[in-house]
């Protein structure tokens, strides 16, 4: 019985992640292959992770009170900004900008 209780608690503590479908983006004046932009949110900690080409670019916690946040980083010399908002249905939308240009709109249900 003790083992079952411990296993149940471990499952609850690990939480779940919500993954948004990836989107592609090609920077202006860039001749290479399009960049793959993806993201996920850890539902238990409200940490958002934004990846470009499978490399973590942004890792940050959303606001505990609102579920919103503004985050920035740099990827291949370009400024990457994520603006995240959570609505009344607990759906989070993150708009990703690269050098000020909208690159992706990620939705986490």
ZIVEN-V95804 format. One record per residue. N is the residue number from 1. NEAR is the number of other ideal C-beta (glycine too) atoms within 10 Angstrom. Layout:
BEGIN
N:NEAR, N:NEAR
END
This chain:
BEGIN
1:5, 2:6, 3:7, 4:8, 5:9, 6:10, 7:10, 8:10, 9:10, 10:9, 11:9, 12:9, 13:8, 14:10, 15:11, 16:9, 17:14, 18:16, 19:14, 20:21, 21:9, 22:15, 23:16, 24:11, 25:16, 26:13, 27:16, 28:8, 29:5, 30:12, 31:6, 32:8, 33:9, 34:12, 35:21, 36:15, 37:25, 38:18, 39:26, 40:16, 41:24, 42:17, 43:14, 44:12, 45:11, 46:17, 47:15, 48:25, 49:17, 50:26, 51:17, 52:24, 53:13, 54:8, 55:11, 56:11, 57:22, 58:21, 59:13, 60:16, 61:13, 62:22, 63:13, 64:7, 65:6, 66:10, 67:17, 68:14, 69:19, 70:11, 71:19, 72:13, 73:16, 74:9, 75:19, 76:14, 77:6, 78:19, 79:12, 80:20, 81:18, 82:24, 83:15, 84:26, 85:16, 86:19, 87:9, 88:5, 89:6, 90:11, 91:13, 92:23, 93:15, 94:25, 95:14, 96:25, 97:16, 98:22, 99:12, 100:9, 101:11, 102:12, 103:22, 104:23, 105:12, 106:23, 107:12, 108:20, 109:9
END
